[in-house]
Amino acid sequence: MTKWNANNIPDQSGRVVVITGATSGLGKEAARVFAQKNATVVLAVRDLQKAEDVAKEIRHQYPQAIVESRKLDLNSLQSVHDFADDFQKSFNRLDILINNAGVMLCPFSQTEDGFEIQMGVNHLGHFALSGLLMPLLKRTEGSRIVVTSSIAHRQGNIDFDDINWEKRPYKTGKAYGDSKMANLYFAYELARKSKNDATLPLVTAAHPGYTSTDLQRHSLFWRVMNPIMGQNVEHGVLPTLRAAIDPEAKAGDFYGPSGFLEMNGSPVLVKSVPLSHDENKAKKLWKLSEELTKIKY
């Protein structure tokens, strides 16, 4: 059996793809591949200058590429609203939304809206974005949302009474794991909702295994391990791409690398830990997310 790779992606002409956090790492590589396949690619990013540099680089490599940059700061719900309003004025379709941006293992801080930074950016910002873009996704036949989780979801166990770490001593690794568990709760709950609403986009999830990216910059240990253990972004992005494109994918499918401990290897369907399938917790997070972001699906 041949291993799935970027050659499995058919021509994407006429399709529109939004990728959050597309100035480096997995997001940048996903943007490059979709541009190569003739999709219209929108880089949804905090730093427009960096995004312009990436767009220029991609156009240089593929002169036919249609790539544009738009400001999106997941640290701010206002910015999420602005991006969604602006995007829907310019585009009449959205085929693939890749919720890729993330922060990892950073010191304690809060988003503009007072959320703990990792839960705020990795989950709540994307929850709001997906909700605001939902009308356009529903109008686009065959649309998809890809949620980026991590093997770190295995350490996740959300404290719903203290989701913003105001009562406990802050543990950045635990907070990161919680945010990645939240990504799966979101994907699985949206997949359940789609059983009763055929107009909802197909939602899938992916994790890159251990891929060497900028994400590890806050941890000396992982920075040292990157060149030894990390796979390159060309391989690391494949689960995301497969989750976005595979015609066989079903709602709630989770893709990751096939190798030892899912650290690296070609992209296949993988299983998340049993806790991630706790429907009560997923529903609780959904309700809390709607309350915190004031965005109703």
Disulfide bonds with the S-S distance in Angstrom:
none
